[in-house]
Amino acid sequence: MTTNRRARYVVMAVFAAGIALRIAFMLLYRPAFLGDPDSGSYIAAAHHGLFENIYDPAGYPLFIRVLHAVYPHPSLLTVVQHALGVATAALIYLAVRRVSGSTLWALLPAVIVLFDGYGLWVEHTPITEALFTFLIAAAVMLPLYGARATPWLMMGEGVLIAAAAMVRPVGLVLIPIVALWVLWTRAGRPAERIVAAAAVAVPACALVLGYMLVQRSDTGFFGMTLDSGRVVYARAAMFADCSQFTPPAGTRALCEATPPGQRGSFNQYLTGFPDNGRAGAPVNRSISPAWRIFGPPPNGNSKLEAFGLQAIIHQPTDYISHVAGDFHYYWADHHRAFIAAMARPDPGVESVVADYYATGRGVHNAGLGFLRWYGKWIEVTGPLMIVLLLLPISGLLASDGEARRAAVLLAATGWLLPIIATAVASVDPRFILPAYGPLAAAGAVGLKDGGWLRRLRRVQEALTARTAQARG
């Protein structure tokens, strides 16, 4: 048996195991994990109005609505999300195999996407990550075909980026990342490279603009989400000190004398729900100054945004400190709280599901014990997460030019997605899931090349020579 044939059998076995694991999830717990209130808001938006969800764009509710038109049962949504998980692994695998020429090294990112327990639990939940992660993987893969990519393919890249942004606005970061990467790596005259970059950026920007115009015609608000300005405010409200800047007109009442260490969380400022509220207890949203003064979104959106920006601009050290402090949760969190919550169906979510799908309440959870075990122990967290975040450095040090250029795109995507998400909003372990594939792919490209190891050896030899010279 040839080496290539053995490698193909390994790839087939890995993907077959990933598919089998997803089938087990679908059989052991049906129709989906319904413990996340976000699931209810997405399904309600799909049912009643795509722009009804004030905290998220309409892309995912539209996705739910399309699948509902095909077959009105939540199990189809779960099946498709698991299929997207496998497709994501396949896209990243194909990209790495093309760049590195190695079948086995290309399996590294595929294995992480296919078998991470937290990722599987998220795929089994009606939330945005499975769709968003697939769109990110597709958007990152297309440019890696470099010189063979036609302008039409680049335009398709722009469409994918816009679609990702309509699912989660952080996807907008791919517009400059991919456009600048194409401008840098595209073969041909400067004018041809500019056209190729524009072929990515222009359709993406046009579609995003069209989305915002449609939302304005439906809600009267121009933007990606109804709470876009409130998000900026909530990020800044945790440290804003009005003695260090002049509050914009109409925002003086947002100033607080409470020391930053005693203030609430980002979520409390954004939603008005207290951090330590008891389930079922009446909620007075005035605990958030934004809700007390302006009421629900999009009321006061521009003023809240102006206040938040002033605080960030005049208190950059406090802002960076808060973002950096939150970022460590990506490796400190063990996802146990998420799994515990998802395993207990939320009555409100069950009601929304039953109303839209007419399937009744309740779930089949005979295999919950195994799924809990898998989700808790087969995960990327702690030191493994730190290794994953550092792995792209090996790709950036690759000696092969094509490998290094690919690693730049993959590393920029993998690093900036969670950084931007944390910088403009708050940290949620889910936010880093779309970065798993690009981070591992950038590392796999570098590990196959081995350039990083040769460079380290040269540095070590230089240091040894200098030490010997100094002693001599």
Sequence and secondary structure as in RCSB ss.txt:
>XXXX:A:sequence
MTTNRRARYVVMAVFAAGIALRIAFMLLYRPAFLGDPDSGSYIAAAHHGLFENIYDPAGYPLFIRVLHAVYPHPS
LLTVVQHALGVATAALIYLAVRRVSGSTLWALLPAVIVLFDGYGLWVEHTPITEALFTFLIAAAVMLPLYGARAT
PWLMMGEGVLIAAAAMVRPVGLVLIPIVALWVLWTRAGRPAERIVAAAAVAVPACALVLGYMLVQRSDTGFFGMT
LDSGRVVYARAAMFADCSQFTPPAGTRALCEATPPGQRGSFNQYLTGFPDNGRAGAPVNRSISPAWRIFGPPPNG
NSKLEAFGLQAIIHQPTDYISHVAGDFHYYWADHHRAFIAAMARPDPGVESVVADYYATGRGVHNAGLGFLRWYG
KWIEVTGPLMIVLLLLPISGLLASDGEARRAAVLLAATGWLLPIIATAVASVDPRFILPAYGPLAAAGAVGLKDG
GWLRRLRRVQEALTARTAQARG
>XXXX:A:secstr
  HHHHHHHHHHHHHHHHHHHHHHHHHHSBS     HHHHHHHHHHHH TT  SSS SHHHHHHHHHHHH  SHH
HHHHHHHHHHHHHHHHHHHHHHHHH  TTTTHHHHHHHHH HHHHHHHTSSSTHHHHHHHHHHHHHGGGGGGG  
HHHHHHHHHHHHHHHHH GGGGGHHHHHHHHHHHH  S HHHHHHHHHHHHHHHHHHHHHHHHHHHHHHS  SSS
TTHHHHHHHHHHTT  GGGS   TT GGG   S GGGS  HHHHHH   TT  TTS   GGGSHHHHHH STTTT
HHHHHHHHHHHHHH HHHHHHHHHHHHTHHHH  SHHHHHHHTS  HHHHHHHHHHH   S  B TTHHHHHHHH
HHS   THHHHHHHHTHHHHHT SSHHHHHHHHHHHHHHHHHHHHHHHHS   GGGGHHHHHHHHHHHHHHHHH 
HHHHHHHHHHHHHHHHHHHHH 
